[in-house]
Each structure stands twice: as C-alpha cells, then as structure tokens.
Amino acid sequence: MTRTARLLVLLAAVLLLAGVGTVAVLHAADRSGRKDQEQAGGPAVTPGTVTLKPGGRQLLFRSMAWGPHRDEITSVPADRPDGPRTASGLTCLRFHAAAGTGICLQAEHGALTDTYRAVVVDSALHELRHYPAAGIPTRSRVSPSGHLAAWTVFVSGDSYAGTAFSTRTSIVDTRSWRYEDNLESFTLIRDGRPVKAPDLNIWGVTFADDAHFYVTVATGGKTYLARGDLAARTLTTLHENVECPSLSPDGTRIAYKKRVAGAEPDAPWRLYVLDLATMTETATAERRNIDDQALWADGHTLVYALAGDYGADLWTVPADGSGAAAVLTRSAVAPAYLG
C-alpha cells in the first residue's frame, strides 16, 4: 500500500470515528434530556408548531420541565393542561399573549453579565419589534385586542416584599409602535388632585381596552390600585393595598395580591378579588403566599404560580372565595389562554 493510500485510509477511519462519536453524544444527550424529564415526573415535551392564531382553546406557558426544551413557551389543550406539551423554540422569562400578539421578556447572556429585552411577536411567534429592558423581567400583559403590550422589570432589587426595589413599566402600541418607556412620567391623581411623588413605583399592568388599564402604584410606603388613561397620560388611584392586578374578562373585578396583617415580612401576600362597583374585597380559598400576577382562566377561576420542585407550578382557585386551591400543571409559569 502506498503512503498516499495509507493516509487516505487513516483519514477515513478518523472521520468514521468522529461521526460515531457525534452520534453517540447526541443520542446520550437526547436520552439524558428524556431521563431528566422522566425523573422530574413531568409531561412529555416535544418540538412542534405553536401558534397564537384563533383556533381550539389552548393554554400557553413557559415550561420549567427538565430537558432540552426547558424555558421554552409550550402549548397544551386548555382542557388537558397536564398533557403532552408542544415546544415552540421561543425562550422567555415572562410571557403573555392575546389576539395573535405575544410579549416575550428574554435574557441575553453575555460574557460578564446578562442583559434583557422585551420582544413583541406575531401569531407565529416571529419577532416584530424588540426593546431594551432596564432590569430583571417580572410582569407582562397583552391587551384583549392584541394592540397593546406592557411589561415590568426590576431596575434594582429583586423582590416586592420589602421597600428596597425600583421598577420600570412600559407600554407599546403594536399598531403605531408608539412607546411609553416609563409610566412614572404619567400624572398621578389621588383624591381628585395631581400628586408629585418622587418615590413612585409602578408595576403589573392589566388592560381594560385599548385606551385604559389598571396598575399598581406605590408611594409613601403604600400601594394603590390605579386606573390608567393612555390618551390623558394619567394614573388615578382607586383602592389601597392592591398589588399585581388582573382584570376579569367581564371587566367588573380585579384579582390581586394583598398584604395581610400578621404575615411573615418575606411572605406577606394573599390572593383576593375586588368588586370594582362596590370596592368589596373577597379573600380566595388560597391561603399561601402569592407573589404572582394571577390570570383569569374564565369568569370564575384564577390561575397563578407557586414555587415547585423544578421552579414553579400553576395552581387554580375559584374567584368567589369558595372551594379550594388545586394544581393545574407542574413545572410551568407565565400562563396565557388563547381561543
């Protein structure tokens, strides 16, 4: 055998071994991902097409299940929340969607530090626009029409429990791309009069329509439910001790977390519902600490996240104070109902 022939044989052997090694690594990674998922006791997660278009009612959320699709937005039929999940490939820390529009809050991992951004996506989960986010993502909402998207980030601090934090809340109109970078520039109205508040914090938008929304306003050591007017650029306080509001589908009630007397300082909240006509508060049957912006699954049921073995689980409770809390699905956070 000539020297050239020997070299060709050696090269072929090296390439063959490299190919076998690659296949083995990929196979092992796939087995490892499936094994992690099986050990977690979670549902099957497979890649596929996820859409925000109208169709059968579906539940979307960030999947926390171990495996190659952890942190991706996944979809399940709304009536089978614990069924097999379809993974979209879109990774988000926070997510919400309505009427074919989604808002995805993402981390961009750098060599020394992470940065964050808010990405508006279309019904196919393709990016339309993105905006820099000044801190750690914490809340996001899309208006029922899909025309407005809002998000809140922690500019400093990482918990609402104490007072040493600062937030920034933004809203964008997906028709004109008019962008309100910081709602703290709106005029605060309390007791019928404009108020100057240097310690203002605002978070947790929930939309009523394409002109109005509700939000938490904090100042002077107190929190308030405020009604926002985009055209007038005002925030008018309505009720005290309301955080992370969520408007019911019929627009008559607000689900929210309320600080209760006697609770631990780092776990101060319980889940309540406020009747906007009478300002009557109703405690839900969920007695644990809730640090989330609840979502209305329908006119009667609230969905929210609680800490779980693999990050977070989604739970439900009736909005009228009856019944008991129940697990909706494990290893999930940031839900949105579509269809």
C-alpha positions as CSV (number, residue, x, y, z in Angstrom):
1,M,0.0,0.0,0.0
2,T,1.4,3.4,-1.0
3,R,1.9,6.2,1.5
4,T,-1.0,8.2,0.0
5,A,-3.3,5.2,0.3
6,R,-2.3,4.7,3.9
7,L,-3.1,8.3,4.6
8,L,-6.5,8.1,2.9
9,V,-7.4,5.0,5.0
10,L,-6.3,6.8,8.2
11,L,-8.3,9.9,7.3
12,A,-11.4,7.8,6.6
13,A,-11.0,6.0,9.9
14,V,-10.7,9.3,11.8
15,L,-13.8,10.7,10.1
16,L,-15.8,7.5,10.8
17,L,-14.8,7.5,14.5
18,A,-15.7,11.2,14.7
19,G,-19.1,10.5,13.2
20,V,-19.8,7.6,15.6
21,G,-18.7,9.8,18.5
22,T,-21.1,12.6,17.4
23,V,-24.0,10.3,17.1
24,A,-23.2,8.8,20.5
25,V,-23.0,12.2,22.1
26,L,-26.3,13.3,20.5
27,H,-28.0,10.1,21.4
28,A,-26.7,10.4,25.0
29,A,-27.9,14.0,25.2
30,D,-31.3,13.0,23.9
31,R,-31.5,10.1,26.4
32,S,-30.3,12.4,29.2
33,G,-32.9,15.0,28.4
34,R,-35.7,12.4,28.4
35,K,-34.3,10.8,31.5
36,D,-34.2,14.2,33.3
37,Q,-37.8,14.7,32.3
38,E,-38.8,11.2,33.4
39,Q,-37.1,11.7,36.8
40,A,-38.9,15.0,37.2
41,G,-42.1,13.1,36.6
42,G,-43.2,15.8,34.1
43,P,-45.2,15.5,30.9
44,A,-43.7,14.8,27.5
45,V,-42.3,17.9,25.8
46,T,-41.7,17.7,22.0
47,P,-40.9,20.4,19.5
48,G,-43.6,21.5,17.1
49,T,-45.6,24.4,15.8
50,V,-47.1,26.7,18.3
51,T,-49.4,29.5,17.1
52,L,-51.3,32.4,18.6
53,K,-53.9,32.3,15.9
54,P,-57.6,31.7,16.9
55,G,-58.5,28.0,17.0
56,G,-59.1,25.4,19.6
57,R,-58.7,26.8,23.1
58,Q,-55.2,26.3,24.3
59,L,-53.0,27.2,27.3
60,L,-49.5,28.5,26.7
61,F,-46.8,28.9,29.3
62,R,-43.1,28.8,30.0
63,S,-42.2,25.1,30.6
64,M,-40.0,24.5,33.6
65,A,-39.7,20.8,33.0
66,W,-36.2,19.4,32.8
67,G,-34.9,18.6,29.4
68,P,-33.8,20.3,26.1
69,H,-37.0,22.4,26.0
70,R,-36.8,23.9,29.5
71,D,-37.8,27.6,29.5
72,E,-39.5,27.5,26.1
73,I,-43.0,28.6,25.5
74,T,-45.1,25.5,25.2
75,S,-48.7,24.8,24.3
76,V,-51.3,22.3,25.6
77,P,-55.0,22.0,25.0
78,A,-56.8,24.0,27.7
79,D,-58.8,21.0,28.8
80,R,-55.7,18.9,29.1
81,P,-53.3,21.1,31.0
82,D,-51.2,18.2,32.2
83,G,-51.0,16.6,28.7
84,P,-48.1,16.4,26.3
85,R,-46.5,19.8,25.6
86,T,-45.6,21.2,22.2
87,A,-42.4,23.4,22.5
88,S,-42.2,26.4,20.3
89,G,-38.4,27.1,20.4
90,L,-39.1,30.6,21.8
91,T,-37.4,31.0,25.2
92,C,-38.9,33.6,27.6
93,L,-38.6,34.5,31.2
94,R,-42.0,36.1,31.2
95,F,-44.7,35.7,28.5
96,H,-48.3,36.7,27.7
97,A,-50.4,36.7,24.6
98,A,-53.8,37.7,23.3
99,A,-55.5,38.0,19.9
100,G,-52.4,36.9,17.9
101,T,-49.9,39.1,19.7
102,G,-47.3,37.9,22.2
103,I,-44.9,39.7,24.5
104,C,-41.7,37.7,25.5
105,L,-39.3,39.0,28.1
106,Q,-35.9,37.5,27.4
107,A,-32.4,37.3,28.9
108,E,-29.4,37.8,26.7
109,H,-26.4,36.1,28.3
110,G,-23.1,38.0,28.0
111,A,-19.6,37.1,29.0
112,L,-19.7,39.1,32.2
113,T,-23.4,40.0,32.7
114,D,-26.9,39.4,31.4
115,T,-29.0,42.0,29.6
116,Y,-32.7,41.8,29.0
117,R,-35.2,42.8,26.3
118,A,-38.9,42.8,25.6
119,V,-39.8,41.2,22.3
120,V,-43.2,41.6,20.6
121,V,-44.0,38.6,18.5
122,D,-46.7,37.8,15.9
123,S,-49.1,34.9,15.8
124,A,-46.3,32.6,14.5
125,L,-44.1,33.7,17.4
126,H,-41.8,35.6,15.0
127,E,-40.3,38.9,16.3
128,L,-41.9,42.1,15.2
129,R,-40.0,44.6,17.4
130,H,-37.8,44.5,20.5
131,Y,-37.0,47.0,23.2
132,P,-34.2,47.0,25.7
133,A,-35.3,46.2,29.3
134,A,-33.6,48.0,32.1
135,G,-33.7,45.1,34.5
136,I,-34.9,41.7,35.5
137,P,-38.3,40.9,33.9
138,T,-41.2,40.3,36.3
139,R,-44.6,41.0,34.7
140,S,-46.1,41.1,31.2
141,R,-49.5,41.5,29.7
142,V,-51.2,42.0,26.2
143,S,-54.5,43.8,25.8
144,P,-57.5,41.7,24.8
145,S,-57.4,43.1,21.3
146,G,-53.7,42.4,20.9
147,H,-53.0,46.0,20.1
148,L,-51.1,46.9,23.3
149,A,-48.3,45.1,25.2
150,A,-46.9,46.0,28.7
151,W,-44.1,44.8,30.8
152,T,-42.4,45.5,34.2
153,V,-38.8,44.9,35.2
154,F,-36.9,45.3,38.4
155,V,-34.4,48.1,37.8
156,S,-32.9,47.4,41.3
157,G,-33.8,44.8,43.9
158,D,-35.5,41.5,43.0
159,S,-38.5,41.3,45.3
160,Y,-41.7,43.2,46.0
161,A,-41.7,42.1,49.6
162,G,-39.6,44.9,51.0
163,T,-39.1,48.5,50.1
164,A,-35.6,48.5,48.6
165,F,-36.6,48.0,45.0
166,S,-37.3,50.0,41.9
167,T,-39.4,49.1,38.8
168,R,-39.9,50.3,35.3
169,T,-43.1,49.6,33.4
170,S,-43.5,50.2,29.7
171,I,-46.4,50.0,27.2
172,V,-46.2,49.8,23.4
173,D,-48.9,50.1,20.8
174,T,-48.4,47.4,18.2
175,R,-50.3,49.3,15.5
176,S,-48.3,52.6,15.6
177,W,-45.4,51.4,17.7
178,R,-45.9,54.4,20.0
179,Y,-43.8,53.5,23.0
180,E,-44.2,54.7,26.6
181,D,-40.9,53.8,28.1
182,N,-41.7,54.6,31.8
183,L,-45.2,55.1,33.2
184,E,-43.8,57.1,36.0
185,S,-43.9,60.0,33.6
186,F,-47.7,59.9,33.8
187,T,-49.5,62.3,36.1
188,L,-50.6,60.7,39.4
189,I,-54.0,61.7,40.6
190,R,-55.0,60.9,44.2
191,D,-58.2,62.1,46.0
192,G,-59.0,64.1,42.9
193,R,-55.7,66.1,42.8
194,P,-52.4,65.7,41.0
195,V,-49.7,64.4,43.3
196,K,-45.9,64.8,42.9
197,A,-44.3,61.6,44.2
198,P,-40.5,61.3,44.0
199,D,-40.6,57.7,45.4
200,L,-43.1,56.5,42.8
201,N,-43.0,52.8,41.7
202,I,-45.4,51.3,39.1
203,W,-45.9,47.7,38.1
204,G,-48.3,45.0,36.9
205,V,-50.4,46.4,34.1
206,T,-53.7,44.7,33.2
207,F,-55.7,46.1,30.2
208,A,-59.3,47.1,30.2
209,D,-59.3,48.1,26.5
210,D,-57.0,49.9,24.0
211,A,-57.2,53.2,26.0
212,H,-57.4,52.2,29.7
213,F,-55.6,49.9,32.1
214,Y,-55.2,49.1,35.8
215,V,-51.8,49.0,37.5
216,T,-50.2,49.1,40.9
217,V,-48.9,52.4,42.1
218,A,-46.6,52.6,45.2
219,T,-45.7,55.7,47.0
220,G,-45.3,56.8,50.6
221,G,-45.0,53.2,51.8
222,K,-48.4,52.3,50.5
223,T,-49.7,50.6,47.4
224,Y,-52.8,51.5,45.4
225,L,-54.9,50.2,42.5
226,A,-54.8,52.9,39.8
227,R,-56.7,53.3,36.6
228,G,-54.5,54.4,33.7
229,D,-55.6,56.6,30.8
230,L,-53.2,56.4,27.8
231,A,-54.5,59.5,26.0
232,A,-54.6,61.7,29.1
233,R,-51.4,60.1,30.5
234,T,-52.9,59.9,34.0
235,L,-52.9,57.3,36.8
236,T,-55.9,57.7,39.2
237,T,-55.8,55.8,42.5
238,L,-58.9,53.8,43.3
239,H,-58.2,51.5,46.2
240,E,-55.4,50.9,48.7
241,N,-53.4,47.8,49.3
242,V,-53.6,46.3,45.8
243,E,-50.7,44.7,44.0
244,C,-50.4,43.0,40.6
245,P,-54.0,43.5,39.5
246,S,-55.7,41.3,36.9
247,L,-59.0,42.3,35.4
248,S,-61.7,39.8,34.9
249,P,-63.0,39.0,31.4
250,D,-66.2,41.0,32.0
251,G,-64.3,44.0,33.4
252,T,-66.1,44.0,36.8
253,R,-63.5,42.5,39.2
254,I,-59.8,42.7,39.9
255,A,-57.8,39.7,41.2
256,Y,-54.8,40.9,43.2
257,K,-52.3,40.1,45.9
258,K,-53.0,41.9,49.2
259,R,-50.6,42.4,52.2
260,V,-52.3,40.9,55.2
261,A,-51.7,41.6,58.9
262,G,-49.6,39.1,60.8
263,A,-48.0,37.5,57.8
264,E,-44.2,37.0,57.6
265,P,-42.4,40.0,56.1
266,D,-41.0,38.0,53.2
267,A,-44.3,36.2,52.6
268,P,-46.9,39.0,53.1
269,W,-49.5,38.4,50.4
270,R,-52.8,36.5,50.0
271,L,-54.9,36.3,46.9
272,Y,-58.0,38.5,46.9
273,V,-60.7,39.7,44.4
274,L,-62.0,43.3,44.4
275,D,-65.5,44.2,43.0
276,L,-64.9,47.4,41.1
277,A,-68.5,48.7,41.5
278,T,-68.7,48.3,45.3
279,M,-65.0,48.1,46.2
280,T,-65.8,44.9,48.2
281,E,-62.9,42.6,48.8
282,T,-63.2,38.8,48.8
283,A,-60.5,36.5,50.1
284,T,-60.0,33.4,47.9
285,A,-59.5,30.0,49.4
286,E,-55.8,30.1,48.6
287,R,-54.1,30.8,52.0
288,R,-50.5,30.5,50.9
289,N,-48.3,33.5,50.0
290,I,-48.9,34.5,46.4
291,D,-46.2,36.5,44.6
292,D,-47.6,36.5,41.1
293,Q,-50.0,38.4,38.8
294,A,-52.9,36.0,38.7
295,L,-54.6,35.2,35.4
296,W,-58.4,34.6,34.8
297,A,-58.9,31.3,33.2
298,D,-62.5,32.3,32.7
299,G,-65.0,34.3,34.6
300,H,-64.8,32.1,37.7
301,T,-61.3,30.7,38.0
302,L,-57.9,32.2,38.8
303,V,-54.6,30.7,37.7
304,Y,-51.3,31.6,39.4
305,A,-47.8,30.3,40.1
306,L,-46.3,28.9,43.3
307,A,-42.8,27.6,43.9
308,G,-42.4,24.0,42.9
309,D,-39.7,21.3,42.7
310,Y,-38.5,22.5,39.3
311,G,-39.1,26.2,39.6
312,A,-42.8,26.8,39.6
313,D,-46.2,25.0,39.3
314,L,-49.5,26.5,38.1
315,W,-52.5,26.4,40.5
316,T,-56.1,27.3,40.3
317,V,-58.7,28.6,42.8
318,P,-62.3,29.9,42.5
319,A,-62.6,33.6,42.4
320,D,-65.6,33.8,44.6
321,G,-63.9,32.6,47.8
322,S,-65.4,29.1,47.6
323,G,-63.7,25.7,47.0
324,A,-60.0,25.0,47.4
325,A,-56.8,25.5,45.6
326,A,-55.8,22.8,43.1
327,V,-52.8,22.0,40.9
328,L,-53.4,22.9,37.3
329,T,-50.0,21.6,35.9
330,R,-46.5,21.2,37.3
331,S,-43.3,22.8,36.1
332,A,-44.9,25.8,34.5
333,V,-45.1,29.6,34.8
334,A,-46.4,32.7,32.9
335,P,-49.6,31.3,31.5
336,A,-51.8,32.7,28.7
337,Y,-55.2,31.3,27.5
338,L,-56.0,31.6,23.8
339,G,-59.0,30.7,21.7
